[in-house]
């Protein structure tokens, strides 16, 4: 089993408008509502890959109950810590004329410390039953930037491999717990380390710095430029597969899901990397993390991976 932890889940409402103009009346072409948040997105892709997956974290109010039921309807197990605050709603506006995507994200309501014990207990419980545990996304107000550090330590002590996908101080503090894998995108890498990345060698050097701190795998996604994978023994580069971009939301989450799946199945490294890039590409093309396994497999055959070191 693979468990995903989403501390700041959301109801994601995606709106399509042709020729979106702020400050005027806009007509909606189509609307889609899904359960969202990075960890939840990972679980959605894992389900499409055929993996047994459970989603946990904080949830509350009518929105939280809606997310819980939506996931169950998709065949994803849930075990949330229920809080006294309404779970947030995020708006994604896709301009079908320009392909420009506007995200309007709520930061989420404050989570009081009294709920932390319940979270720690659930992470410990499911780490015992999971081969991989994914910690992903932003954290709501009220929680320390070191929250992922504590959670990763709990999971690792149970022998569970951990993946961390976050940014900023939460990433920098989280690596002290030595997660098995981290996956920043190139913008998150720059903002977290407060550096300017100029070329591929810069990316590799920063990734090797994480490896020296005890991380086993570092994956940096670079949008249309593909992705870089670094471990102690390997440096791989995957080229992106050209597709029409419908939405970039959830592409990184799809990549994390495929890596978690490959780790659970003990797939060869290059095979896992190809699967990850294929899943991310499909998310960009479809504008959602709801996939079918044959679609991912079809894209995997188009992914080119080369060994740099």
C-alpha positions in Angstrom: 0.0 0.0 0.0 1.0 3.6 -0.6 -0.3 6.3 1.9 -0.5 9.9 0.9 -0.6 12.7 3.5 -2.2 16.0 2.6 -2.2 18.6 5.3 -4.0 21.3 3.3 -6.5 19.5 1.0 -8.9 21.4 -1.2 -12.0 21.2 -3.4 -10.5 22.1 -6.8 -12.9 23.9 -9.1 -11.7 24.3 -12.6 -13.4 26.8 -14.9 -12.9 27.0 -18.7 -13.4 30.4 -20.3 -12.6 31.5 -23.9 -10.9 34.9 -23.8 -10.9 35.4 -20.0 -10.9 39.2 -19.2 -10.6 40.4 -15.6 -13.0 43.1 -14.6 -15.7 42.1 -17.0 -18.5 39.5 -17.3 -17.0 36.2 -18.5 -19.0 33.2 -19.8 -18.1 29.8 -18.5 -17.6 27.1 -21.2 -17.2 24.2 -18.8 -16.7 23.4 -15.1 -15.0 20.5 -13.3 -14.9 19.8 -9.6 -12.4 17.4 -8.0 -10.9 16.6 -4.7 -7.4 18.3 -4.7 -4.2 19.0 -2.8 -0.9 17.5 -3.8 -1.1 14.3 -1.8 -4.7 13.6 -2.9 -3.6 14.1 -6.5 -0.9 11.5 -6.0 -3.5 9.0 -4.7 -5.6 9.6 -7.8 -2.8 8.7 -10.1 -1.8 5.7 -8.0 -5.4 4.4 -8.2 -5.2 4.7 -12.0 -1.9 2.7 -11.9 -3.7 0.0 -10.0 -2.1 0.6 -6.6 -3.8 0.3 -3.3 -3.7 3.8 -1.8 -5.0 5.6 1.2 -5.3 9.4 1.7 -4.9 11.0 5.1 -4.4 14.5 6.5 -6.8 17.1 7.8 -10.4 17.6 6.7 -13.3 19.6 8.0 -16.8 20.9 7.3 -19.0 20.2 4.3 -16.1 20.6 1.9 -14.1 18.0 3.9 -17.0 15.6 3.8 -17.4 16.1 0.1 -13.7 15.4 -0.5 -13.9 12.3 1.7 -16.9 10.9 -0.3 -15.4 11.9 -3.7 -12.3 9.9 -2.9 -14.3 6.9 -1.7 -16.4 7.0 -4.8 -13.1 6.7 -6.8 -12.0 3.7 -4.8 -9.4 5.5 -2.7 -9.4 4.7 1.0 -9.4 7.6 3.5 -8.7 8.1 7.1 -8.7 11.9 7.9 -8.2 13.8 11.1 -11.4 15.8 11.4 -11.0 19.4 12.4 -13.4 22.2 13.3 -12.6 24.3 10.3 -14.0 24.2 6.7 -11.6 22.7 4.2 -10.6 25.3 1.5 -11.7 25.6 -2.1 -9.3 26.6 -4.9 -10.3 28.0 -8.3 -8.5 27.3 -11.5 -9.4 29.5 -14.5 -8.3 28.1 -17.9 -8.4 30.5 -20.8 -9.0 28.2 -23.8 -8.1 31.0 -26.2 -4.6 31.7 -24.8 -4.0 28.5 -22.7 -3.2 30.8 -19.8 -4.0 29.3 -16.4 -4.9 31.4 -13.4 -4.8 29.8 -10.0 -6.8 31.4 -7.1 -5.8 29.3 -4.1 -7.1 29.7 -0.6 -4.3 29.4 2.1 -6.6 27.2 4.3 -7.9 27.7 7.7 -5.8 27.6 10.9 -5.2 24.1 12.3 -4.9 24.1 16.1 -2.2 22.0 17.8 -4.7 19.8 19.6 -5.2 17.9 16.3 -1.5 17.0 15.9 -1.7 14.0 18.1 -4.4 12.5 15.9 -2.2 13.1 12.8 0.9 11.6 14.4 -1.1 8.5 15.4 -2.6 8.0 11.9 0.8 8.4 10.2 2.3 5.8 12.6 -0.7 3.5 12.0 -0.5 3.6 8.2 3.3 3.6 8.0 3.2 0.2 9.5 0.9 -1.0 6.6 2.6 0.9 3.8 5.7 0.4 1.7 5.8 4.1 0.7 4.3 7.2 2.3 4.1 10.5 0.4 4.1 13.9 2.2 3.1 16.6 -0.2 1.9 20.2 -0.5 1.6 23.3 1.6 0.7 23.5 5.3 -2.1 25.5 6.8 -1.6 28.2 9.4 -1.0 27.0 12.9 1.5 24.3 12.0 5.3 24.6 12.3 7.5 24.5 9.2 9.1 21.4 10.9 5.9 19.4 10.7 7.1 17.3 7.8 10.4 16.5 9.7 8.4 15.0 12.5 6.0 13.0 10.2 8.9 11.6 8.1 10.7 10.5 11.2 7.6 8.7 12.4 7.1 6.9 9.1 10.8 6.1 8.6 11.0 4.5 12.1 8.3 2.1 10.9 10.5 1.0 7.9 8.4 3.0 5.4 10.1 4.7 2.5 9.1 8.4 2.3 8.7 11.0 -0.4 8.6 14.7 0.3 7.2 17.1 -2.2 7.0 20.6 -0.8 9.0 23.9 -1.0 10.7 26.6 1.0 11.4 26.2 4.6 9.2 23.1 4.8 11.5 21.4 2.3 14.7 22.6 3.9 13.6 21.4 7.4 12.1 18.2 6.0 15.4 17.0 4.6 16.8 16.8 8.1 14.6 13.7 8.5 16.3 12.2 5.4 13.2 11.3 3.3 14.0 8.6 0.7 13.1 11.0 -2.1 12.3 14.7 -2.7 10.8 16.2 -5.8 11.0 20.0 -6.2 10.4 21.6 -9.5 13.0 24.0 -10.8 11.2 27.1 -9.5 10.8 25.5 -6.1 14.4 24.6 -6.1 15.5 28.2 -6.8 13.1 29.7 -4.3 14.0 27.2 -1.5 17.7 27.5 -1.9 17.6 31.2 -2.8 19.7 30.6 -5.9 19.5 31.3 -9.6 19.8 28.1 -11.7 21.4 28.8 -15.1 22.0 25.3 -16.6 21.7 21.6 -16.1 25.0 21.4 -14.2 23.6 23.8 -11.6 20.6 21.5 -11.1 22.8 18.4 -10.7 25.2 20.1 -8.3 22.3 21.3 -6.0 20.8 17.8 -6.2 24.1 16.2 -5.2 24.1 18.5 -2.2 20.8 16.9 -1.1 22.2 13.5 -1.7 25.1 14.3 0.6 22.5 15.1 3.3 21.2 11.5 3.2 18.5 11.7 0.5 18.5 8.7 -1.8 16.7 10.1 -4.8 16.2 13.7 -6.0 14.0 14.5 -8.9 13.7 18.0 -10.4 10.9 18.6 -12.9 11.5 21.3 -15.4 8.2 21.7 -17.3 8.7 21.6 -21.1 12.4 20.9 -20.5 11.8 17.5 -19.0 13.2 16.3 -15.7 16.5 15.3 -14.0 17.0 12.4 -11.6 20.0 12.2 -9.3 21.1 9.5 -6.9 24.5 8.4 -5.5 25.1 6.2 -8.6 23.0 7.8 -11.4 22.3 11.1 -13.1 19.5 10.7 -15.6 17.8 13.3 -17.9 14.3 12.7 -19.4 13.1 14.8 -22.3 9.5 15.9 -22.3 7.0 14.6 -24.7 5.5 17.4 -26.8 1.8 17.8 -26.2 -0.8 20.5 -26.3 -0.9 22.0 -22.8 -4.4 22.0 -21.2 -3.2 22.5 -17.6 0.0 22.1 -15.7 -1.9 21.6 -12.4 -1.1 18.1 -10.9 1.8 17.3 -13.4 4.4 17.1 -10.6 2.0 15.1 -8.4 1.6 12.6 -11.2 5.4 12.2 -11.4 5.6 11.6 -7.6 2.8 9.0 -7.9 4.7 7.1 -10.5 7.9 7.1 -8.5 6.0 5.9 -5.4 4.5 3.1 -7.5 7.8 2.1 -9.0 9.4 2.0 -5.5 6.6 -0.1 -4.2 7.0 -2.5 -7.2 10.8 -2.5 -7.1 10.8 -1.5 -10.8 14.1 -0.7 -12.5 15.1 2.9 -12.1 15.0 3.9 -15.7 11.6 2.3 -16.2 10.2 4.2 -13.1 11.6 7.5 -14.5 9.9 6.9 -17.8 6.6 6.1 -16.1 6.9 9.2 -14.0 7.5 11.5 -17.0 4.7 9.8 -18.9 2.2 10.3 -16.1 3.2 14.0 -15.8 2.8 14.5 -19.6 -0.6 13.0 -19.6 -1.7 15.3 -16.8 -0.6 18.3 -18.8 -2.4 17.0 -21.9 -5.7 16.1 -20.1 -5.7 18.9 -17.5 -6.4 16.4 -14.7 -4.7 13.7 -12.7 -7.6 11.2 -13.4 -5.9 8.8 -15.9 -6.3 5.4 -17.3 -3.4 3.0 -17.1 -3.2 2.3 -20.8 -2.9 6.0 -21.5 0.1 6.3 -19.2 1.7 3.2 -20.8 1.2 4.6 -24.3 3.1 7.8 -23.3 5.8 5.9 -21.6 7.0 4.4 -24.9 7.6 8.0 -26.1 9.8 9.1 -23.2 13.5 9.3 -23.9 15.9 8.9 -21.0 19.6 9.4 -21.2 22.3 8.7 -18.7 24.4 11.8 -17.9 26.7 10.3 -15.3 
